Amino acid sequence: MFPISASDSLLAVLRHTRIPALFAAIAMVAACSGGAGAGKDAAALTHASIPVEVAAATHQSVTANYSGTATLEAVGDAQVVAKTTGIVLKILIEEGMHVRQGQVLALLDDDAARNKLAQATGTLRKAQAAFDKAEKGFALRITPRTQYDSDKYDLETQRAVVAGAQLEVSYTRIVAPISGVIAKRSVKLGNLVQANQTLFEIVDMNPLQAVLNVPERDLGTLKPGQPVQLRVDALSGKSFEGTIARIAPVVDAASGTFRATCEFRDATQILKPGMFGRIEVAYDQRHDALVVPRAAIVEEDGESSVFVIEPAPVKPATPSAVKAKPGEAAAAERAKSAPPAFIAKRRIVKTGYADGDRIEIRDGIQDGERVITIGRNAVRDGTEVQVLDTPPVAATAATEKAK
């Protein structure tokens, strides 16, 4: 075996050295040699502007709305019940059909009722004849007073029996107590029904009502007669007009709300009882209000504020006598081509009505000032920001104003 030389040892080490470790060593050397430049780049990143999106405050019309959800209910809802016992002989309507008040819906077997009416009618004739005879005898002073009174009372009693028998016959005709639509049929042909058994359900779908449970703070803003708008999810958000029919005179102490009953008249009868809808009540409107997007409002410590952007102070230029370093010259060129810089200024504002994605500003900013809508959570008062998608005309105007 030959002895291993020093050169052979070095080659062996190089063969077994991992390439990633070599690259790491090269990177460490580069970092040590360029430490000053890296520190400048880190400082530049630390002071970089925060990108934000803004919107201008403008004058628009806003409407004060109260929004709530409710389920539609039928004003007229009647359960048609049998008033006598009998077998169903005929059913004259079906579910979904429109009926009028007093319309015959079904017929029961009336043989027993008519038999009782015939017996009562015969007894009434007999009582009538007895009374007529007693009345003549009483006029001739032949019939005593007691006999006359007894026959008279028997006649009146029998008349009531006949009226009751006639009522029983009428009960075999099932009629609609209200006008509306047959919502449910609970009886079949040939069924033996008992007294007070439910046979049909009739719903009057015009008008329909929806009850809003409104917080008591809005008790003074909602009034009967105010227009409302209903949007139904089941009808792809289609809207329907209505009014507030009445306001409950008391507030529920448990929930702190009062009932506002809204009424909707739909001639097309697209609306159905039981549908879930979203109701908006417009109780006030301002035609020339200063508004901003609601996304610009910051709620903090019980105060509402916005971040208004203002042109950043112009930095002094490098004197021409001083020769700029190559890196500084490149940075200066990039600064010239970069968009104008702005700073965020926090303003306390007084808000008014909220209408959709807009909110009224009654005090704190002026018309045309731009507020931060996206990125406001990342800025503080005085933070330097970069406005995204700034129109060239606006950017030029801001630069001229800064000069």
C-alpha positions in Angstrom: 0.0 0.0 0.0 1.3 3.4 -1.0 1.2 6.4 1.4 -1.5 9.0 0.8 -0.1 12.4 -0.3 -1.4 15.8 0.7 -2.8 16.5 -2.7 -4.8 13.2 -2.7 -6.3 14.2 0.7 -7.5 17.6 -0.8 -9.1 15.9 -3.8 -11.0 13.5 -1.5 -12.3 16.3 0.5 -13.5 18.2 -2.6 -15.3 15.0 -3.9 -17.2 14.6 -0.7 -18.2 18.3 -0.2 -22.0 18.9 -0.7 -22.8 21.6 -3.3 -25.5 23.3 -1.2 -23.0 23.8 1.6 -20.7 25.4 -0.9 -23.4 27.8 -2.1 -24.2 28.7 1.5 -20.6 29.6 2.1 -20.6 31.8 -1.0 -23.7 33.6 0.1 -22.2 34.3 3.5 -19.2 35.8 1.9 -21.3 38.0 -0.4 -23.4 39.1 2.5 -20.3 40.1 4.5 -18.8 42.0 1.6 -22.1 43.9 0.8 -23.5 44.5 4.3 -23.7 48.2 3.8 -25.8 48.0 0.6 -28.2 45.4 2.2 -28.7 47.7 5.2 -29.8 50.5 2.8 -32.2 48.2 1.0 -33.8 47.1 4.3 -34.2 50.7 5.4 -35.8 51.5 2.0 -38.3 48.6 2.5 -39.1 49.8 6.0 -40.0 53.3 4.8 -42.0 52.1 1.7 -45.4 53.6 1.1 -48.5 51.5 1.9 -50.7 50.9 -1.2 -54.3 52.0 -0.7 -57.5 52.6 -2.7 -59.4 55.8 -2.2 -62.8 57.3 -3.1 -63.9 60.9 -3.3 -66.6 62.4 -1.1 -69.5 63.5 -3.3 -73.0 65.0 -3.0 -75.8 62.5 -3.6 -79.3 61.6 -2.5 -79.5 59.2 0.4 -82.5 57.6 1.9 -82.9 56.6 5.5 -84.2 53.0 5.7 -85.1 50.5 8.3 -84.6 47.0 7.2 -86.0 43.8 8.7 -87.2 40.3 7.9 -90.7 38.8 8.3 -92.9 36.0 7.1 -96.0 36.8 5.1 -99.4 35.9 6.7 -102.9 35.9 5.3 -105.3 38.4 6.7 -108.3 36.1 6.3 -107.7 32.4 7.3 -110.8 30.3 8.0 -111.2 26.7 9.0 -114.4 25.3 7.5 -115.9 22.8 10.0 -119.0 20.6 9.8 -121.9 21.7 11.9 -123.7 18.4 11.8 -123.0 14.7 11.4 -123.4 13.2 7.9 -121.9 11.4 5.0 -120.2 13.4 2.3 -122.2 13.0 -0.9 -120.6 15.7 -3.1 -117.4 17.8 -3.1 -117.8 20.8 -5.4 -114.3 22.4 -5.1 -110.6 21.4 -5.0 -107.5 22.9 -3.5 -106.3 26.0 -5.3 -109.7 27.1 -6.4 -111.1 30.6 -5.7 -114.4 30.7 -3.8 -116.8 33.4 -2.7 -118.3 33.9 0.7 -121.5 31.8 0.9 -120.5 29.5 -2.0 -121.4 25.8 -1.5 -118.2 23.7 -1.1 -119.7 20.2 -0.3 -123.0 18.4 0.3 -123.8 16.0 3.1 -126.6 13.4 3.3 -129.7 15.4 4.4 -132.3 12.6 4.6 -132.4 12.4 8.4 -132.5 16.2 8.7 -135.3 16.6 6.2 -137.3 13.8 8.0 -137.0 15.7 11.3 -138.1 18.9 9.5 -141.2 17.1 8.1 -142.2 15.9 11.5 -141.7 19.3 13.1 -143.7 20.9 10.3 -146.6 18.5 10.9 -146.6 19.2 14.6 -146.5 22.9 13.9 -149.7 22.6 11.8 -151.5 20.8 14.6 -150.4 23.4 17.1 -151.5 26.2 14.8 -155.0 24.6 14.4 -155.3 24.3 18.2 -154.3 27.8 18.8 -156.7 29.1 16.1 -159.6 27.3 17.8 -158.6 28.6 21.2 -158.3 32.1 19.9 -161.9 32.0 18.5 -163.3 30.5 21.7 -161.5 33.1 23.8 -163.0 35.9 21.7 -166.5 34.4 22.3 -165.7 34.0 26.0 -166.0 30.2 25.6 -162.4 29.2 26.0 -160.7 30.0 29.4 -157.7 32.2 29.5 -155.4 29.4 30.7 -156.3 27.2 27.7 -155.7 30.1 25.3 -152.3 30.9 26.8 -151.2 27.2 26.8 -152.1 26.8 23.1 -150.3 30.0 22.3 -147.1 28.9 24.0 -147.2 25.4 22.4 -147.5 27.1 18.9 -144.4 29.4 19.6 -142.4 26.4 20.9 -143.2 24.3 17.8 -142.3 27.2 15.5 -138.8 27.2 17.2 -138.6 23.4 16.7 -139.3 23.9 12.9 -136.7 26.6 12.7 -134.1 24.3 14.3 -135.0 21.5 11.9 -134.6 23.9 9.0 -131.2 24.9 10.3 -130.1 21.3 10.5 -131.0 20.9 6.9 -129.0 24.0 6.0 -126.0 22.5 7.8 -125.8 19.7 5.3 -124.7 22.3 2.7 -121.1 23.2 3.6 -120.5 26.9 2.6 -117.5 29.2 2.5 -117.5 31.6 5.5 -115.1 34.0 3.6 -113.9 34.6 0.1 -110.4 33.3 -0.8 -108.5 30.3 -2.1 -109.0 26.7 -0.9 -105.6 26.0 0.8 -106.4 22.5 2.1 -109.1 19.8 1.7 -109.3 17.4 4.6 -112.3 15.3 3.6 -113.0 12.7 0.9 -116.2 11.7 -0.9 -118.1 9.2 1.2 -116.5 10.1 4.5 -118.7 10.2 7.6 -118.0 13.6 9.2 -118.8 14.6 12.8 -119.8 17.9 14.1 -116.9 20.4 14.5 -114.7 18.3 12.2 -112.4 20.5 9.9 -113.2 19.9 6.2 -111.5 22.8 4.4 -109.1 25.7 4.9 -109.7 28.9 3.1 -107.0 31.6 2.8 -107.7 35.2 1.7 -104.4 36.2 0.0 -105.3 39.8 -0.8 -104.0 41.5 1.2 -101.2 39.7 2.9 -99.5 41.0 6.1 -96.0 40.8 7.5 -95.1 41.8 11.1 -91.8 43.6 11.8 -90.4 43.5 15.4 -88.7 47.0 15.4 -86.4 48.2 18.2 -88.0 50.8 20.4 -85.5 53.5 19.3 -87.3 53.6 16.0 -90.7 54.1 17.5 -90.8 57.7 16.5 -89.6 57.1 12.9 -92.1 54.5 11.7 -95.7 55.6 11.2 -98.9 54.1 9.7 -99.2 54.8 6.0 -95.5 54.9 5.2 -94.5 53.0 2.0 -92.5 49.8 2.4 -90.7 47.5 -0.1 -90.7 43.7 0.2 -88.1 41.5 -1.5 -88.8 37.8 -1.5 -85.9 35.3 -1.8 -88.1 32.6 -3.3 -89.0 34.9 -6.2 -85.4 35.8 -7.1 -85.5 39.0 -5.1 -88.5 40.5 -6.9 -89.8 43.5 -5.1 -93.4 44.4 -4.0 -94.8 47.7 -2.8 -96.8 47.9 0.4 -97.6 50.2 3.4 -97.5 50.1 7.1 -101.0 49.3 8.2 -100.6 49.9 11.9 -98.1 50.3 14.7 -98.5 48.6 18.1 -99.2 51.1 20.9 -97.0 49.2 23.4 -93.3 48.0 23.5 -92.5 44.5 24.5 -90.5 44.8 27.7 -88.8 41.4 27.2 -87.4 42.1 23.7 -87.5 45.9 23.7 -89.3 45.9 20.3 -92.7 46.9 19.0 -94.8 45.4 16.2 -95.2 47.2 12.9 -97.7 45.4 10.7 -97.1 45.9 6.9 -99.8 45.2 4.3 -99.2 44.1 0.7 -101.8 43.9 -2.0 -100.8 41.7 -5.0 -103.3 41.4 -7.7 -101.2 38.8 -9.5 -101.2 36.6 -6.3 -97.6 35.7 -6.8 -97.0 36.3 -3.1 -98.1 33.4 -1.0 -98.6 33.1 2.8 -95.6 31.7 4.6 -93.0 33.2 2.2 -90.0 34.8 3.9 -89.1 38.3 2.8 -86.9 41.3 3.5 -88.7 44.6 4.2 -87.3 48.1 3.8 -89.1 51.1 5.2 -87.9 54.5 3.7 -88.7 57.0 6.4 -86.6 60.0 5.3 -84.6 61.3 2.4 -81.8 63.9 1.8 -81.3 65.0 -1.8 -77.9 66.8 -1.4 -76.0 64.9 1.2 -72.2 64.5 1.3 -71.5 60.8 1.2 -68.6 58.4 1.2 -68.4 54.6 1.0 -69.1 52.8 4.2 -65.8 51.0 3.9 -64.0 54.2 4.7 -65.5 54.6 8.2 -63.3 53.6 11.1 -65.1 53.0 14.4 -62.7 53.4 17.4 -63.2 54.5 21.0 -66.8 55.4 20.3 -65.9 57.8 17.5 -66.3 57.6 13.8 -63.3 58.7 11.6 -61.9 58.5 8.1 -58.4 58.7 6.7 -58.1 61.5 4.2 -55.1 61.5 1.8 -53.1 64.7 1.4 -50.0 65.3 -0.7 -46.8 64.4 1.1 -44.3 67.2 1.8 -41.8 67.7 -1.1 -38.4 66.5 -0.1 -35.5 68.9 -0.8 -33.5 68.2 -3.9 -29.8 67.2 -3.8 -27.6 70.3 -4.6 -26.2 70.2 -8.1 -22.7 70.8 -6.7 -22.8 67.6 -4.8 -22.1 64.7 -7.1 -24.6 61.9 -6.4 -23.3 58.3 -6.0 -24.4 55.8 -8.7 -26.9 54.1 -6.5 -28.4 57.4 -5.3 -28.7 58.6 -8.9 -30.6 55.5 -9.9 -32.9 56.0 -6.9 -33.5 59.6 -7.8 -34.5 58.5 -11.3 -36.9 55.9 -10.0 -38.4 58.5 -7.6 -39.1 60.9 -10.6 -41.0 58.1 -12.5 -42.9 56.9 -9.4 -46.5 58.1 -8.7 -46.9 61.1 -6.4 -46.6 60.3 -2.7 -49.4 61.0 -0.2 -49.9 60.9 3.5 -53.0 59.7 5.5 -54.6 62.1 7.9 -57.2 60.9 10.4 -60.4 63.0 10.6 -63.1 62.7 13.2 -66.4 62.8 11.3 -70.1 63.0 12.2 -72.1 60.4 10.3 -75.8 60.5 9.2 -78.0 58.2 7.3 -76.6 55.0 5.8 -78.0 54.0 2.4 -76.7 50.7 1.0 -72.9 50.9 0.7 -72.9 54.7 1.2 -73.0 56.7 4.4 -73.8 60.4 4.9 -71.0 62.6 6.4 -72.5 65.7 8.2 -69.2 67.1 9.5 -65.5 66.5 9.3 -64.6 66.5 5.6 -65.3 68.6 2.5 -66.7 67.8 -0.9 -64.1 66.2 -3.2 -61.7 65.1 -0.5 -60.5 61.5 -1.0 -60.8 59.0 1.8 -59.1 55.6 2.1 -61.5 52.7 1.4 -59.1 49.7 1.1 -56.0 49.5 3.3 -57.2 51.8 6.0 -56.5 49.2 8.7 -52.8 49.3 7.8 -52.3 53.1 8.1 -52.1 55.6 11.0 -52.2 59.3 11.1 -49.3 60.6 9.0 -48.5 57.3 7.3 -47.1 57.7 3.8 -49.4 55.9 1.3 -49.3 55.1 -2.4 -52.7 55.5 -4.1 -53.5 52.7 -6.6 -55.1 53.5 -9.9 -54.8 57.3 -9.4 -56.2 59.1 -12.5 -53.3 61.0 -14.3 -55.2 64.3 -14.1 -55.8 64.1 -10.3 -52.2 63.0 -9.7 -50.9 66.0 -11.7 -53.1 68.4 -9.9 -51.9 67.0 -6.5 -48.3 67.4 -7.6 -48.8 71.0 -8.7 -50.6 71.8 -5.4 -47.6 70.4 -3.5 -45.2 72.6 -5.4 
